[in-house]
Amino acid sequence: MKILVHLFGRLGDYIEQNPLPIELEGRAYPAEQIRDHIGKEYPELGDALSQPQVLVAVNQAIVPAYFSVESGDELAFLPPVTGG
């Protein structure tokens, strides 16, 4: 399974390559499991992604963390934003 993980806002500051290509065995995984996989490789990023305010999107649609991501999908993590 191959997917691209986009890290928006301050989340992209934790890695050099954004979007981050991820390759896993199997056909589909919940977004939260992919998040945990990223956290093993990049612990500081994993901590930031685990914050409850971080939103998950698959193919440009906001989804719950348990949403199933399939090969070829684009997974995105969106940090909280403030405005004024």
C-alpha positions as CSV (number, residue, x, y, z in Angstrom):
1,M,0.0,0.0,0.0
2,K,1.4,3.4,-1.0
3,I,0.0,6.7,0.2
4,L,1.0,10.3,0.5
5,V,0.8,12.0,3.9
6,H,0.4,15.8,3.8
7,L,1.3,17.7,7.0
8,F,-0.1,21.2,7.1
9,G,0.9,24.2,9.2
10,R,3.4,23.6,12.0
11,L,3.1,19.8,11.5
12,G,5.3,20.1,8.4
13,D,8.1,21.6,10.5
14,Y,8.9,18.2,12.0
15,I,10.1,16.6,8.8
16,E,12.1,17.6,5.7
17,Q,10.0,15.8,3.1
18,N,6.4,17.0,2.8
19,P,4.3,15.3,1.5
20,L,5.7,12.2,3.1
21,P,5.4,9.0,1.1
22,I,4.4,6.0,3.2
23,E,4.5,2.3,2.1
24,L,2.9,-0.4,4.2
25,E,2.0,-4.0,3.6
26,G,-1.6,-4.7,3.1
27,R,-4.6,-3.1,1.4
28,A,-6.0,-0.6,3.9
29,Y,-5.3,0.8,7.4
30,P,-7.1,3.2,9.7
31,A,-5.7,6.7,9.6
32,E,-4.8,6.4,13.3
33,Q,-2.7,3.4,12.7
34,I,-0.8,5.2,10.0
35,R,-0.4,8.1,12.4
36,D,1.1,5.7,14.9
37,H,3.5,4.3,12.3
38,I,4.7,7.8,11.5
39,G,5.2,8.5,15.2
40,K,7.6,5.5,15.5
41,E,9.8,7.0,12.7
42,Y,9.4,10.6,13.9
43,P,8.6,10.7,17.6
44,E,8.1,14.5,18.0
45,L,5.8,14.5,15.0
46,G,3.9,11.6,16.4
47,D,3.3,13.5,19.6
48,A,2.1,16.5,17.7
49,L,-0.2,14.3,15.5
50,S,-1.7,12.7,18.6
51,Q,-3.1,16.0,19.9
52,P,-6.9,15.8,19.9
53,Q,-7.3,19.1,18.0
54,V,-5.5,17.7,14.9
55,L,-7.9,16.9,12.1
56,V,-7.6,14.0,9.7
57,A,-8.5,14.3,6.0
58,V,-8.6,11.6,3.3
59,N,-8.8,12.7,-0.3
60,Q,-9.6,16.3,0.9
61,A,-12.5,15.3,3.1
62,I,-12.4,15.6,6.9
63,V,-12.8,12.1,8.4
64,P,-12.6,10.4,11.8
65,A,-9.3,8.9,12.8
66,Y,-10.6,5.4,12.4
67,F,-11.4,6.0,8.7
68,S,-9.9,3.4,6.4
69,V,-7.1,4.7,4.1
70,E,-6.4,2.7,1.0
71,S,-3.5,2.5,-1.5
72,G,-3.4,5.6,-3.6
73,D,-5.2,7.8,-1.1
74,E,-3.9,11.1,0.2
75,L,-3.9,11.4,3.9
76,A,-3.6,14.8,5.5
77,F,-3.2,16.0,9.1
78,L,-4.4,19.5,9.9
79,P,-3.3,21.4,13.0
80,P,-5.7,23.6,14.9
81,V,-5.8,27.2,13.5
82,T,-6.8,30.4,15.1
83,G,-7.9,33.6,13.5
84,G,-8.7,37.1,14.5
